[in-house]
Amino acid sequence: MITTPYGHTVYGMAAEYPSAAALYEAAKRVRDAGFRRWDVYSPFPIHGMDEAMGLGKSWLSGWVLFGGISGFLTAALIEFGPSSILYPLDVNGKPTNFFTVPAFFPIMFELTVLFAAFSAFFAWQIMNRLPRWNHPLFNWEGISRVTNDGFFLAIEARDPRFTENGVYQLLEQTGGQHITIVHED
Amino acid sequence: MDGAPAAAQEVQEAERRIAHVPLVLNRRNFDWLTERISGVIEQPAPRWWWVIFAITASAATFGLFCIGYQISTGVGTWGNQIPVGWAWDITNFVFWIGIGHAGTLISAILFLLRQKWRTSINRSAEAMTLFAVICAAIFPGIHVGRFWMAWYMAPIPNNWGIWQNFRSALMWDVFAVSTYFTVSVLFWYTGLVPDLATLRDRATTRIRKFLFGIFALGWRGSNRHWRHYEMAYLLLAGLSTPLVLSVHSVVSFDFASTLVPTWHTTIFPPYFVAGAIFGGFAMVLTLLLPARAIFKLQDVITPQHVDKMAKIILLTGSFVGYAYTMEFFIAWYSGDHYERFAFWNRIFGPYWWYWWFGMLFCNVVSPQLFWFRWCRHNVLVVFFVCMCVNAGMWFERFIIIAGGLVRDFLPSSWRVYHPTWVDIWTYIGTIGIFTSLFLLFIRFLPMIAMSEVKTATPEADPHYGEAPEIESVSSGGKERTR
């Protein structure tokens, strides 16, 4: 754990970059330098940034598949259960046997979509550890421009390769401006 | 490589010819976009806003009074009478739910098709979807007469042990509409989170900072977050895409699965979906044309956007015109006496002018103006056509629903439907609810997706500013230049 002379715990070191293109190039350099605990911050998703950071595909889709399957099974349960077993409704003498299953498809489809959408919605928050209203980065006032037109890169002090001088030099060499130590508290 | 310089020139020439007009005009930068779009909601409400809101909120209030009167007194306050058991109520339901479809098409299908121009219009179109579905959902609830029994539609055990009929098209409709609304809310909110963070960071008052802060979920634009977020957004778009096509299909099953002539047709699902997108785009333009002029957003919602939406209206309007024609042809070709009579009745019966004016002129003829570039670029013409389509699509639903019932199999029970004041004011009330909600939306939330529209600018490209280099031209690769 790194602390400042004033006793603050250090979260990491952050820098601002002038453009999306500059941030993209910087990210490739930081990736190649072998850092693990770092991130870039931008007002919008930058195309190709995942590769530039060395991140793979997001497996959020697995949760959505799981949600979709559970939605389908739920629909099958609430349809076959009451309509075939608990309370087969005789409507104008129409059959209630298994061959009426096409009439169940619309609700199966709807619940598949509904459950899959809910899993996508909750998965992106849970996988991102959101909501989290307090974060060390918010201690740096400069980063508020990230939701407007600012592009930032931060390397955490937890990273095994983190050294104050080494990270400072790397950020400076990649064109980072306003290089700052960000406090944990 | 000897051929490289020549090839480079050739490529540049081709690029120049197919060069697209930029989606954000006048080379506006990120900060300008944030300022202009957030500025709409950060300045005090202009006077016209209060005037219009007072009018629409009054209409909404009176509409709610009519709904209360109808619930407490009974469906007899409406003009519905056998044989016309469904009239303005279900017409309004289909009308509003159809309007919603444009929003989902813009947010989902155009996203999958990588139509970047959608970024300027998707937020307000999605909001429009939600408000339209809210208006739509009122009618099936109250038209059953015993509104307090509406919970019977939910598949939960009740004290009589009676279950829903899951084989009924009406039950499908309950699931389709509620799923549609829920998924639209999730999709809309997911898209809003980065913009709420923008508003949080710009907030000057404590209350704004607190509320936007809560709803922004602590978003900080991290790329590790964007990665999952983009995947979720893509999958929500993928899930919404079949939903757009299914909701109005299921609505049309309510009709197509009956034996009423003009309803009992297989063409209904695609016909309804095309009509829904047609009417929805007209409503998007009806709302956005004034908004872009008032808030000076012409650099973001450019003539190109209006032009593209007009083309979609032309396309879907032509689908609708084709479906109308095909309905008549099949009625004749089927040889079915009742079917032929019902369609004859459509054009020469009690609602003849609804057909000639609403369906023929408004829905089929007026969009044909959009074949001409001049018309697509003249805001007044576009607005006129959109108003025609708004009206025409309501008439179309009324003709299909009431026009199909008014002269049924037994001539002795023929009876023309006339709306009562409660019918009329309930409908006007939902227009009031819709516009009031939209006015509140443009006051309190960003009407353009800032984080998305920024990606449509050239500066968002990570390779922006690099000299265009020629890659694998000779091998005929798709990646010609960067």
Interface residues (C-beta under 8 A of the other chain):
Chain A: S19 A20 A21 L23 Y24 E25 A27 D39 V40 Y41 S42 P43 F44 P45 I46 H47 G48 M49 D50 A52 M53 L55 K57 S58 L60 S61 V64 I78 E79 P82 S83 L86 Y87 L89 V91 K94 T100 A103 F104 P106 I107 F109 E110 L111 V113 L114 A116 A117 F118 A120 F121 A123 W124 Q125 M127 N128 L130 P131 R132 W133 N134 H135 L137 F138 I143 S144 R145 V146 T147 N148 D149
Chain B: N29 F30 D31 T34 P155 G161 I162 W163 Q164 N165 F166 R167 S168 M171 W172 F175 A176 T179 T182 V183 L186 F187 Y189 T190 P194 A197 T198 R200 D201 R202 G213 I214 L217 G218 W219 R220 G221 S222 N223 R224 H225 W226 R227 H228 Y229 E230 M231 A232 L235 L236 L239 S240 P242 L243 S246 V250 F253 M450 S451 E452 K454 T455 E459 A460 D461 P462 H463 Y464 G465 E466
